[in-house]
Amino acid sequence: MPTSNLPAANSARPARRWLGLRFSLRTLLFVITIVCLASGLVLNRAIRQRIAVQRFNALSANRPDLDGEHLPTMLYAHNGQVHSRPILPEWEGPLARFLGEEAFGEVIGVQLQDTPATDDDLRLLADLPSIEQVWLSRTKVTDKGLAHLAACPNLKLVILGDTAVTDAGAAHLAKLTMLESLSLSGTKITDAGLVNLAKLTNLKELWLRNTPITDAGYRQLQSALPNCQIQADVPAAQEKHQHQLWGGYQRFERPSVIVTSPNTSDGHAWQQAPPW
């Protein structure tokens, strides 16, 4: 009889509902897993940045002020401006109180000049993915440490004046293809190292004062980098510099860093000319 098929049809319905419920639970667990993994990655990145910033601040803790002004160690980008401390949105406030403000903010610069920074300290730069500027003048950094800069492909400015860097270090610097400003004044760079620097085709400013490079080496490098203004003590460089002054061109000066400090009462930007 036709009615004999009804129980079988009714018994199948709960099974379909159970399959739908099982599928929903599986999807929920998958979403929770993805969220946890993503949160873990963000948290890990924040903790690594905090460790790096705390180390860099500790290195510069005893650095004397420059012309009565405190030189900020960390530079942060926010809304097109550079700040000496991270500017955080309100929603990050509780997290900053929990992890520390060092874990947050877009770090674009580290000023470690005149500190006891070593090669091992440069490993921490890899934990600052937005880093663009590094000042390392008069530190203990050597050629070995420059190998760690390869983890910072966005570097545009590197200052290494009066360090123990040699031609071997220039080979590491040649990998930083985004570099626009580089100072090697007071180092042991020779003509052999200039061959590697010639690969930095985006360079706009290069300081090579008080180095053992020759006039011939300078001319060859300037020919390879026609759009780069090179400062050196060799006769050819001095001659070009004088020609620029007589020709009415803008004099080649050291760039400055504009820092807006959130600690100042008036909120005005102040200009810091870093010692190179």
Secondary structure, DSSP 8 states (H G I E B T S, - for coil): -GGGGHHHHHHHHHHHHHHHHHHHHHHHHHHHHHHHHHHHHHHHHHHHHHHHHHHHHHHTTT---BTTB---SEEEEETTEEESS----GGGHHHHHHH-GGGSSEEEEEE-TTS---TGGGGGGGG-TT--EEE-TTSS--HHHHGGGGG-TT--EEE-TTS---HHHHHHHTT-TT--EEE-TTS---HHHHHHHTT-TT--EEE-TTS---HHHHHHHHHH-TT-EEE-SSHHHHHHHHHHHHTT--------EEEE-TTSSS--EEEE----
